[in-house]
């Protein structure tokens, strides 16, 4: 079997399996498949926290930032919503356009789902003011009330990325003043994060990889079905 054939098989499996999972769940209910929870809580001794016999999983902490319209956006606005989160900056010319294009795809597919939001956090908050973010949102046809672009103090955004979403972020110019290339200045992740209605991380995806974005879309649908089944027990 050739390497290309093996790669094609793996790609097909990545694309098709989540779709089959969704169809199966749609037909037979959520007793057969549940999305995992990511990142257990760890205490100061490095031990996994337990509640009874169950692992206590990490929740996105409360936060307050500012959106592209200059309005306060807090974590309270994500309560009871499934949302996809990423970290980007408007001057980025490498992975950010790919991330934003992936977010457009999610937005368009779930345009009629009020329970699904998108939240993009700028890692260049000193430059990315609400006005700059609003222009960026317009460029990517972000829909009001569906896709939010957030800014704030660098500390608040970076703390949220590192401690909240568990994603790496850094301003390399703070350590190397010779860096002038904007794409080398801000270090951030290419990951898209799927967060459930309670604030738990339920999926992590490469936002620059089409197969992973397709898996994200399928797993949003799975999560919707899980909540639907919880609200309408058989």
C-alpha positions in Angstrom: 0.0 0.0 0.0 1.5 3.4 -1.0 2.1 6.2 1.4 -0.2 8.4 -0.6 -3.0 5.9 -0.4 -2.5 5.6 3.4 -2.6 9.4 3.8 -5.8 9.5 1.7 -7.4 6.9 3.9 -6.5 8.7 7.1 -7.9 12.0 5.7 -11.2 10.3 4.6 -11.5 8.8 8.1 -10.9 12.2 9.8 -13.6 13.7 7.6 -16.2 10.9 7.6 -16.1 9.5 11.1 -17.4 12.6 12.9 -20.2 12.9 10.3 -21.2 9.3 10.9 -21.1 9.9 14.7 -23.5 12.9 14.2 -25.9 10.9 12.0 -25.9 8.0 14.5 -26.5 10.4 17.4 -29.3 12.1 15.5 -31.0 8.9 14.8 -30.5 7.0 18.1 -29.9 9.6 20.8 -26.8 10.6 22.8 -26.5 7.5 24.9 -24.0 6.1 22.4 -21.6 9.0 22.1 -20.4 11.9 24.2 -17.8 14.4 23.6 -14.8 14.3 26.1 -14.0 16.9 28.6 -10.5 18.3 28.4 -7.9 19.3 30.9 -8.6 18.2 34.5 -8.1 20.6 37.4 -4.7 20.2 39.1 -4.1 21.3 42.7 -0.9 23.0 44.0 0.7 19.6 44.5 0.2 18.5 40.9 -2.6 16.1 41.8 -5.8 15.7 39.8 -8.8 17.1 41.7 -11.6 14.7 42.3 -15.3 15.2 43.3 -16.5 12.0 44.7 -15.2 9.5 42.2 -15.3 11.9 39.2 -12.5 14.0 37.9 -13.1 17.8 38.2 -12.5 19.3 34.8 -11.2 22.8 34.0 -13.7 25.6 33.3 -13.0 28.8 31.5 -12.8 31.5 34.2 -14.9 34.6 34.4 -13.6 37.5 32.3 -14.5 41.0 31.2 -13.2 42.4 27.9 -14.3 44.9 25.2 -15.9 44.0 21.9 -15.5 45.5 18.4 -18.4 47.9 19.2 -16.7 49.3 22.3 -19.2 47.4 24.5 -18.2 45.4 27.5 -18.2 41.7 26.8 -18.1 39.3 29.8 -18.1 35.6 30.2 -21.7 35.9 31.4 -22.7 36.4 27.7 -21.3 32.9 26.9 -23.3 31.2 29.7 -25.8 28.8 28.1 -24.1 29.1 24.8 -21.9 26.7 22.8 -19.0 28.8 21.5 -15.8 28.5 19.4 -12.8 30.6 20.7 -9.6 31.5 19.1 -6.6 34.0 19.5 -5.4 36.2 16.7 -4.3 39.7 15.8 -5.4 42.0 12.9 -1.9 42.7 11.6 -1.1 38.9 11.4 -0.4 37.8 7.8 0.3 34.1 8.4 -2.1 31.9 10.3 -4.7 34.4 11.3 -6.4 34.8 7.9 -6.7 31.0 7.8 -8.2 31.0 11.4 -10.7 33.7 10.5 -11.7 32.0 7.3 -12.4 28.8 9.4 -14.4 30.9 11.8 -16.4 32.3 8.8 -17.3 28.7 7.9 -18.6 28.0 11.4 -20.5 31.3 11.5 -22.2 30.6 8.1 -23.1 27.0 8.9 -24.6 27.9 12.3 -26.1 31.3 11.3 -29.6 30.1 12.4 -28.4 28.6 15.6 -28.7 31.2 18.4 -27.0 28.8 20.8 -23.7 29.0 18.9 -21.3 31.9 19.2 -17.8 32.7 18.0 -15.3 34.6 20.1 -11.9 35.9 18.8 -9.4 37.4 21.3 -6.7 39.8 20.1 -3.2 39.1 21.3 -2.2 42.6 20.1 -4.6 44.6 22.2 -2.6 47.8 22.3 -3.0 48.1 18.5 -6.3 46.2 18.1 -8.7 48.8 19.5 -12.5 48.4 19.1 -12.3 50.5 15.9 -9.6 48.3 14.4 -11.5 45.2 15.4 -14.7 46.6 13.9 -12.9 47.1 10.5 -11.5 43.6 10.7 -14.9 42.2 11.6 -16.4 43.9 8.5 -13.6 42.5 6.3 -14.6 39.0 7.4 -18.3 39.6 7.2 -18.8 38.9 11.0 -22.5 39.0 11.9 -23.5 41.2 14.8 -24.4 39.1 17.9 -22.8 36.0 16.4 -19.1 36.6 16.2 -17.3 38.8 18.7 -13.8 40.3 18.5 -12.4 41.1 21.9 -9.6 43.4 23.2 -8.5 44.5 26.7 -5.3 45.0 28.6 -2.5 42.7 27.5 -2.4 41.1 31.0 -6.1 40.3 31.0 -6.0 38.8 27.5 -2.8 36.8 28.1 -3.9 35.5 31.5 -7.1 34.3 29.9 -5.3 32.6 27.1 -2.7 30.9 29.3 -4.7 30.2 32.5 -8.1 30.0 31.0 -7.9 28.3 27.6 -4.5 26.8 28.3 -3.0 28.2 25.1 0.4 29.7 24.6 0.7 33.4 23.9 3.6 35.9 24.2 4.9 39.2 22.9 8.4 38.3 21.7 9.4 41.9 21.5 9.4 42.1 25.3 12.3 39.7 25.3 14.0 40.6 22.0 13.9 44.3 21.1 15.4 43.6 17.7 12.3 41.9 16.4 10.6 44.2 13.9 8.6 41.7 11.8 5.0 41.8 13.2 4.4 38.2 12.4 7.4 37.2 14.5 6.4 39.5 17.4 3.2 37.9 18.7 3.2 34.2 19.5 -0.2 32.5 19.7 -1.9 29.2 18.9 -3.6 28.1 15.7 -6.1 26.2 17.8 -9.9 26.6 17.8 -11.5 25.7 21.1 -15.0 24.3 21.5 -16.6 25.4 24.8 -19.8 24.0 26.1 -22.7 25.9 27.8 -21.2 25.3 31.2 -17.8 26.7 30.2 -16.0 23.3 29.8 -13.5 22.7 27.0 -15.0 19.9 24.8 -12.7 20.0 21.7 -9.4 21.4 20.4 -8.8 21.7 16.7 -6.2 23.0 14.2 -8.0 26.0 12.7 -5.6 26.0 9.7 -6.4 22.3 8.8 -9.7 21.8 6.9 -10.2 18.2 8.2 -10.0 19.5 11.8 -12.5 22.3 11.0 -14.9 19.7 9.6 -14.5 17.7 12.8 -15.2 20.9 14.8 -18.4 21.5 12.8 -19.5 17.8 13.3 -18.8 18.0 17.0 -20.8 21.3 17.5 -23.7 19.4 16.0 -23.1 16.5 18.3 -23.0 18.9 21.3 -26.3 20.5 20.2 -27.9 17.0 20.1 -26.6 16.2 23.5 -28.2 19.3 24.9 -31.4 18.7 23.0 -31.6 15.2 24.4 -30.9 16.4 28.0 -33.7 18.9 27.6 -36.1 16.4 26.1 -35.4 13.1 27.9 -36.9 10.0 26.4 
